[in-house]
Amino acid sequence: MYEIIFYEDADGYSSIADYIYTLKKKAATDKSSRINLNKIIAFLDLLQEYGTRIGEPVTKHVNGDIWELRPLKNRILFACYKNNTFILLHYFTKKTKKLPQKELEQALRNLNNFKERNG
């Protein structure tokens, strides 16, 4: 079993947690939000249970330390951290076939920031 933590910036803000919270609020009245929320939760559960061994289409290695969780058109970039822990670094909605470089760079910035603050 793996632990999953959400990256928070220096002010305590997590874009991933904020997105999930927004989906939860919309899920009662919006079918698309409910489907997205359920898929994200299911994929997070799989990541927590099996780690990156689950493979595609759930997870995919992107570059160096960065992996992506792939629920529907949502992408959550994450990295392995100490003691069987995954840190969820950055969220975006997929609009192109290839991973946009700016999204990868944001995840790397978040990872570096996290490591600076947490060792």
N, C-alpha and C positions, 0 to 999 in steps of 0.2 A: 504494500500500500504506500502510495506517495502522498506527500503534502503539497497543496497548491496554495500559493500566496499571490496576492494582487500587488503589482508595482504601484507605489504611491510616490508622487513627487514630494519635494521638500515641504509643500503646504498640506500634504495629506490627501491630495486628489488622485483618484484612480479613474482613468477614462473607461476602463473595462467594467469596473463596478458600477460606474455611472450609467453606462449603456445597459447593463443587465437590470438595474433599478428602473430605468425608463421603460424597458420592455415589460417588466412586471406590472408597472402602472397601466400600460396600454393593453396588456394581455386580456383583461376582463372584457374589453369591447372590440378588440382588433384581432382577427384570426391570424393575420400574417405575423404580428408581434408574438402571439401565443406560440405559433409554430417555431419561430426563431428562438424564443426563450427556451422552449422544451428541447430543441436540438442542441443549443449551447450547453444546457445543463447536462444532457445525456453525454455529450462529448467530454465535458469536464469530468464527469463520473468515470468515463472510460480511461481518460488520462490518469486520474487518481488511482484507478485500479491496476492498470497495465503499463503505465508509463509510455514511453515512445515505442515500445515493442508492438503496440497495437497496429502501427503502420498505416499505410494509405487505405482508404481515403480519409481516415480520422486525423492522422498526423503526417507531417512530411518534413524532412530535414531541409533547411533552407541554405544555411551558410554558417560555417564556424560553430558558434554556440547556439545559434538561433534555429528554432523549429517553428512550425505553424500548426495550429489546431484549425480544422477546416469544416466547421458546421455550415452547410448550405453556402451562401455567398459571403458569410462572415469569416473573417480571418483574425485569429488571436495569435500573435507572435509571442513565443515564450522561450525560456532557457532553463537548463538544468542548473540547480544550485546545490549547495552542501546538503549532505545527508538525505538523499532521495526527495529533494524538494524541487518543485518547478515554480518559477516566478513568471506570472503572466505580465508581459511587458507592454504590449500595444495592441489596439484593436483597430480594424478598418473593414469596410465593405469592399469586396472584390468587384472590380469593374472591368478589368482587363485580364487576358490570359496569363501574363507574366506579372510576378510580384513587383510592384513599383519600388524603385530604389529609395525614394524618400520614406516609404513605410519601413523598409529594412533599416535605414539610417536612424529613424526615430527609435526603433526597438533597441538598436545598439547603443544609442545615447542613454536610453532609460536603463539598460543593463549596466553601463559604466557608472551612471549616477547611483544606482542601487548598490553596486560593489563599493563605491567610494564611501557611502554612508553606512554600510552594514558589514564591510570587511570581506 
